[in-house]
Amino acid sequence: MGAYDRSSYQGDRVTDAESTPARANIGVVGLAVMGSNLARNLASREGNTVAIFNRSRAKTDDLVAEHPEAEFIPAFSYEEFAASLSKPRTAIIMVKAGRPTDAVIDALVEVFEPGDIIVDGGNAYFPDTIRREKAVRETGINFVGAGISGGEEGALHGPSIMPGGSDESWVTLGPILKSIAAVAEGEPCVTHIGHDGAGHFVKMVHNGIEYADMQLIAEAYDLIRRGTGKSPAEIADVFADWNTGELDSYLIEITAEVLRQNDAETGQPLVDVILDQAGAKGTGAWTVQTALALGVPVSGIAEATFARSLSSHPEQRALASALPGPEEEFHVADADAFIEDVRQALFASKIIAYSQGFDEIRAGAAEYGWSIDLGAVSKIWRAGCIIRAQFLNRIADAYDEQPDLAVLATAPYFAEALTRGQAAWRRVVVAATQAGIPSPAFSSSLAYYDGLRAERLPAALIQGQRDFFGAHTYKRIDKEGTFHTLWSGDRSEIEAEDTH
Ligand SMILES: NC(=O)c1ccc[n+]([C@@H]2O[C@H](COP(=O)([O-])OP(=O)(O)OC[C@H]3O[C@@H](n4cnc5c(N)ncnc54)[C@H](OP(=O)(O)O)[C@@H]3O)[C@@H](O)[C@H]2O)c1
């Protein structure tokens, strides 16, 4: 047997568990902020009766006391929890990712039966989910890794949910998850993403895209502030205005809110008193590491992740602050024209970031054998999650029209937007470069765009170099076969075995 050996469990035994009526159709294990909000959300939906359990008793007692309307069925041991659930038993784990998740799975496997369903709703790394699913499956119990996005508010009022796992588990789980998910244009923001780790994979890329989107917005703000001298409150108005057009999204909306906020203590704009070191919980890094392994360029997400890392090295930044920048002050002559250029650059870069993210999902699906409907993924991100935006409807349209579209950015709507915006995008990247204002996400997105559309890349020279020092061979544009030049001999060309 795999990691979840039923004989290894040493948890509490409760003698009267068998007398507990099996009334709940769903249970939640882990009642910190996410779990308790998710449990309340479940309980508020017609037809759900919710069993709850937490490792330490106090959280369970508190939740029952604070929310009598939810009519929770509290359990104080795993046996009691299992006994309170109707079959197939279905439990959502919302505990700290990593070892705690394994500990809870271990305990549930001990008290659940074949056909029951264990859902991990935490932020698991998808290879862990693949491993767990394989091990739990050996017991006949279904294991579902479900990405849940939207933070505390989403968990309470309706998150975007990305479940993986078996088709069998989806039959039971689907209606329950649909009952609690956010709703966008009448459709619940949940779909069965694919088997085993597919849900957590897609959630990971969602977070990576979120990193890129946030970095792009931050660069836009920085350029406008330094280029026009506008105050954060004035720039808040710019973002509020942008939120009425094609950039309409939750992140643009909250950016305006943050920029408008003044610090009560100093009277300064809050953004000026917040330390400029961005934190991260690792999902951006996972997205980039996975993309590297898959050979998918997600440069926007990578630059966004690295930008957070750079910001968080104050000692290096202090040391480097003496290095020279451009001599001239940066001030644009026409503030309105510059702001419109930045808006277009932001939209174009955003298209690239999403195109790269969907490329990673496509490549992940091919690598791990998942059948992922990319249009359905974009639709479930339209509400409940951090990257919710109007724009996602256009992504769904693109995949509806061409489900096997290899590059999202080439779909007619996006190609038109890039055509319209590219001149402004270039002006902004040039201005940022000349002004010495870091814009890694803007400029790397533009470089990717130019690389992708290039008729010919200098990769030919790289192949020549590789053949020179390592006899790695090359192919020719004018005939079939694999070739090597005898660089240290007479430099004639020979046919060679493909060693790419
Ligand atoms: N999607 C999102 O936007 C979002 C946001 C936040 C969090 N999350 C994810 O959701 C999950 C829950 O997050 P959270 O912030 O609510 O809680 P958390 O702080 O990550 O975890 C606390 C919970 O884990 C339990 N726990 C810790 N170690 C345990 C163990 N060995 N065995 C059993 N239970 C254990 C705790 O029980 P005790 O009370 O007994 O200590 C408590 O219920 C995490 O995976 C987190 O990454 C997602």
The ligand as an SDF file (V2000), in Angstrom:
LIG
                    3D

 48 52  0  0  0  0  0  0  0  0999 V2000
   -7.1790   30.4700   -2.0870 N   0  0  0  0  0  0  0  0  0  0  0  0
   -6.8440   31.4610   -1.3020 C   0  0  0  0  0  0  0  0  0  0  0  0
   -7.0370   32.6140   -1.6360 O   0  0  0  0  0  0  0  0  0  0  0  0
   -6.2510   31.1150   -0.0290 C   0  0  0  0  0  0  0  0  0  0  0  0
   -6.0650   32.0900    0.9190 C   0  0  0  0  0  0  0  0  0  0  0  0
   -5.5560   31.7210    2.0830 C   0  0  0  0  0  0  0  0  0  0  0  0
   -5.2380   30.3690    2.2720 C   0  0  0  0  0  0  0  0  0  0  0  0
   -5.4140   29.4440    1.3300 N   0  0  0  0  0  0  0  0  0  0  0  0
   -5.0940   28.0280    1.5250 C   0  0  0  0  0  0  0  0  0  0  0  0
   -6.1550   27.4330    2.2440 O   0  0  0  0  0  0  0  0  0  0  0  0
   -5.6420   26.5490    3.2330 C   0  0  0  0  0  0  0  0  0  0  0  0
   -6.1490   26.9980    4.5990 C   0  0  0  0  0  0  0  0  0  0  0  0
   -5.7130   28.3240    4.8480 O   0  0  0  0  0  0  0  0  0  0  0  0
   -6.0300   29.0980    6.2160 P   0  0  0  0  0  0  0  0  0  0  0  0
   -5.3470   30.4070    6.1080 O   0  0  0  0  0  0  0  0  0  0  0  0
   -7.4690   29.0430    6.4840 O   0  0  0  0  0  0  0  0  0  0  0  0
   -5.3610   28.1730    7.3170 O   0  0  0  0  0  0  0  0  0  0  0  0
   -3.8040   27.9370    7.6710 P   0  0  0  0  0  0  0  0  0  0  0  0
   -3.3430   29.0000    8.5760 O   0  0  0  0  0  0  0  0  0  0  0  0
   -3.0510   27.7000    6.4110 O   0  0  0  0  0  0  0  0  0  0  0  0
   -3.8990   26.5550    8.4730 O   0  0  0  0  0  0  0  0  0  0  0  0
   -4.5010   26.4910    9.7380 C   0  0  0  0  0  0  0  0  0  0  0  0
   -5.3610   25.2760    9.8370 C   0  0  0  0  0  0  0  0  0  0  0  0
   -4.5730   24.0920    9.5950 O   0  0  0  0  0  0  0  0  0  0  0  0
   -4.7730   23.1980   10.6880 C   0  0  0  0  0  0  0  0  0  0  0  0
   -3.6090   22.3470   10.8730 N   0  0  0  0  0  0  0  0  0  0  0  0
   -2.3120   22.7430   10.9190 C   0  0  0  0  0  0  0  0  0  0  0  0
   -1.5320   21.6600   11.0860 N   0  0  0  0  0  0  0  0  0  0  0  0
   -2.3390   20.5860   11.1530 C   0  0  0  0  0  0  0  0  0  0  0  0
   -2.1200   19.1900   11.2990 C   0  0  0  0  0  0  0  0  0  0  0  0
   -0.8930   18.6990   11.4030 N   0  0  0  0  0  0  0  0  0  0  0  0
   -3.1930   18.3770   11.3170 N   0  0  0  0  0  0  0  0  0  0  0  0
   -4.4360   18.8520   11.2050 C   0  0  0  0  0  0  0  0  0  0  0  0
   -4.7180   20.1680   11.0440 N   0  0  0  0  0  0  0  0  0  0  0  0
   -3.6710   21.0150   11.0050 C   0  0  0  0  0  0  0  0  0  0  0  0
   -5.0190   24.1080   11.8520 C   0  0  0  0  0  0  0  0  0  0  0  0
   -5.5880   23.4000   12.9110 O   0  0  0  0  0  0  0  0  0  0  0  0
   -5.4050   23.9540   14.4350 P   0  0  0  0  0  0  0  0  0  0  0  0
   -6.4880   24.9710   14.6240 O   0  0  0  0  0  0  0  0  0  0  0  0
   -5.6060   22.7450   15.2590 O   0  0  0  0  0  0  0  0  0  0  0  0
   -4.0370   24.5230   14.5400 O   0  0  0  0  0  0  0  0  0  0  0  0
   -5.9610   25.1230   11.2220 C   0  0  0  0  0  0  0  0  0  0  0  0
   -7.2630   24.6260   11.0850 O   0  0  0  0  0  0  0  0  0  0  0  0
   -4.1230   26.5990    3.0650 C   0  0  0  0  0  0  0  0  0  0  0  0
   -3.7030   25.5440    2.2270 O   0  0  0  0  0  0  0  0  0  0  0  0
   -3.8610   27.8950    2.3740 C   0  0  0  0  0  0  0  0  0  0  0  0
   -2.6950   27.8900    1.5680 O   0  0  0  0  0  0  0  0  0  0  0  0
   -5.9310   29.8060    0.1890 C   0  0  0  0  0  0  0  0  0  0  0  0
  1  2  1  0
  2  3  2  0
  2  4  1  0
  4  5  1  0
  4 48  2  0
  5  6  2  0
  6  7  1  0
  7  8  2  0
  8  9  1  0
  8 48  1  0
  9 10  1  0
  9 46  1  0
 10 11  1  0
 11 12  1  0
 11 44  1  0
 12 13  1  0
 13 14  1  0
 14 15  2  0
 14 16  1  0
 14 17  1  0
 17 18  1  0
 18 19  2  0
 18 20  1  0
 18 21  1  0
 21 22  1  0
 22 23  1  0
 23 24  1  0
 23 42  1  0
 24 25  1  0
 25 26  1  0
 25 36  1  0
 26 27  1  0
 26 35  1  0
 27 28  2  0
 28 29  1  0
 29 30  1  0
 29 35  2  0
 30 31  1  0
 30 32  2  0
 32 33  1  0
 33 34  2  0
 34 35  1  0
 36 37  1  0
 36 42  1  0
 37 38  1  0
 38 39  2  0
 38 40  1  0
 38 41  1  0
 42 43  1  0
 44 45  1  0
 44 46  1  0
 46 47  1  0
M  CHG  2   8   1  16  -1
M  END
$$$$
